[in-house]
Structures are given as structure tokens and as C-alpha cells.
Amino acid sequence: MRIPTPGHIRASQRGFTLLEILVVVLIIGVIINFAVLSVGDRAQGDTLDNESRRLERLMVLAQEEAELQGLLIGFRHTDRAIQWVMLSGDGRWMPYVESGPLRSRPITEPVEMTLRVEGRVMPPAQSDLKPDASMDPQGLFLSSGEATPMVIDLSVPGLDAVYRIEVDALGRVQRRRADDDV
């Protein structure tokens, strides 16, 4: 049996050098940095995905509501909101409802929306209308089930993902990723 000498004990109890500790801290810092960066993009990607799904479902709901209620329901977007309107008895376009799913909704930051009707980019509608002004729609859902053909692209600056919502003349709504098309 071997008895440890005092010099042997010191050698086996020696700790890490300062350089080794700094290298480990640097590696951990780099890993955390990559994790934070990937989570940041993922959060924006999730926001974009959720906003596109919400708009797709609202478009389908508006089309069904127009058919079931026998109404003209209009769609319009301002620089930061989505609005649903209907034709009132005096011929003016007014908000469809003040509450419920087809109420005016803000567009979630930092999502940007581009609307094209018949291939033409439609600028955002005016949002600061007088209370008695008509809120002319940019697209329509008719009681016959037909709709104004339109394409809505949703994107986030600095993110490669683009979601496209297409409404055809028969009122069919389709959502897809359009990264390669744009």
C-alpha cells in the first residue's frame, strides 16, 4: 500500500487556472448569445404566424357572415388596424360591429401589411375620419358568397418569412407562406 506524500497531495488538489475559467465563461457567453438571438427571431416569427392565422380566420368569418346575414361586408386596413364595415341604410359604410370577432382590430407590432386588389397595391385607408364620414372598403364580401379578389402579404422588417392570404372571386380564402414569391 502506498502512502501519499505531501507533494503528491498538493498536485492532486490543484484547481483550475484563471485562463481555463475565462475560456469556459467565454464559451458559455457565446452559447447564451446565440440562444437569445434565435429566440428573438422566433418570437417575431410566431407573432407573424399568429397574425396571419387570425386574419385568415377573420376573412373566412366575414365571408360566411355576409352569406348568412345577406349583407355586404367590407374590409379595409389603415396603417395600424384592420376594420370591417357594412353598408348602412343611408348608403354610408359604417363599422360592422363595435364588439365581437369582426370589430376593428389593431395590427400587432411589428407586423406590416400590404394589400393588393386586382394586382394593384392599395395604400392604407384613412384612419382619422370624422364620425359621420363613410368608411369606404378596399375589399368586399358579398351575400352571394363572392368576394373582391385580393392578396394580403404580412411581413416583419428584418425577418425573411412572408405570409400571403389570398381571397378569390368565389370567396375562397387561402393562407400560405410566400417567402419565395415576394
N, C-alpha and C positions, 0 to 999 in steps of 0.2 A: 504494500500500500504506500502510496506516495503522499507525502505531507507537503502542502503548498508553502512556498517560501514567501516572505513579504513582498518581494519584487514581482512575483507571479500574480499575487492578489491585485496589485495595482494595475497591471496590464490587462487583466480580465475585467476590471471595473471601470475602465476608461470609457467616457461618454462620447457624444458626437462633437465634431468640431463646428466652429461657427460657420464655416463655409458650407458644410453639409446641411446645416439647418437653413441657411439662406437659400440654397438650391431647392430644398423641399418647399419652403414658403413661396418661392417664385413659381414653381410648378403648380402648386395649389391655386395661386392667384391667376395664372393663365387659364386653368380649367374653369374657375368661377367666372372669369370674364367671358369665355365662350358660352357658358351656360346662360348667363344674363343676356347676352346678345341674342341667342337663339330664342329665349323665352319672350323677349321684347317683340321680335318679328312675329312670333307665333300668336301673341296676344292681338296684334293688329290683323293678322290673317284670320283669326277667329272672329273678330269684330266684323270684318268684311264678309265672311261667310254667313254669319248670323243676320247681318243687314240684308244680304241678297236673298236669303231664305224668307225673311219676314216680308220683303217687298213682293216676292213671287206669290206668297200665300195671300197677301192683300189684293194682288191683281186678280187671282182666281176668285177670291171672295167678292170683289167688285163685279166681276163678270157674272157670277151666279146671282148676286143680289139684283143686278139690273134685269136679268131674265125673270127671276121670281116675282119681283115687285112691279115689273113692267115700266121701268124708269130708264132715263138716260143718266148714267153716272159718268162724270168727267174726272180725269186725272190731270193734275198739274204739279209741277215741282218748282219751288223757289230756290234761292241759293242755299238754304239750310233746312228745308222742310218738304214733306210730301202732303198734298192736300187732295181730298176727294170732294167733288161738288156735284150738285144736281140742278136741273133746270126748274126754277120756281114758276108759279102761276103767271107772274108778270113778265116772264121771258128773261129773267136775270139768272146767272149762275151763282148759287149760294152754297155755303158749306153743307155737305150731305148730312152729317150729324155732329153734334158737339161732343158726344161720348160714344164709346163702342169701338169696334175694330176699325171702322172706316172714318175715324176722326183725323184731324190734322196731326201729323207726327213729325218730330224733328229727325233729320238725317244724322245718325250717330257720327260724332267726330272720330277720326279724321277722314271718314269715307266721303268720296266725291262722286257725283252722279252726272252722267251725260245722257241726254235723251235725244234720240233721232226718230223723226217721223218722216216716212217715205224717203229715207236716206239723207234728210237734212237735219243738221244739228239744231235743236231748239234751245234758245237761251232760257235761263231760268225766268219764271214768271215773276211779276212784280209782287212783292210781299207786303208793301206798306199801302194797301188800298184803303180808301175811305170806307166807312161801314156800309154805305148804301151802294157801293160800286159792284159791278158784275165781276165775278172771278172766272174769266173765260178759261176753259180747259185746254190742255195741249193734246189730250187723247180722250177717246170716248169708248164706253162700253154700252151697247145698245140693248134694248129689251128683246130683240130678236136673237141675241147670243153673239152677234157680230161685234167687232171692235175696230178701232183705229189701229192699223199695223204700226207698231213702234218697237224700238230696240233701246234698252236702258243698259248702260255699262256702269258698273260700280267698281271703283278702284280706291287705293290708298297711295298717296305720294310716297315714293321710295320702296314700294312693295311690288313685286313682279306679278302678283295674282290680279286677274280681272274677271269679274263675274258678269255675265250677259243674261239679261232677261228679255225674251222676245215674245211679243204678242202678235199673232197673225190676224188676218181679216175675219177668220171664223171664231175669234175669241180664245184660241188656244194659247196657253201661257207655258213657256219653257224656260228653264234656268240651266245654265251650264258655265263652265269655266272657259274663258275666251282668251287665255294668255297668248296663244299662238296667232290668233286672228287680228289682234289690235296692234 
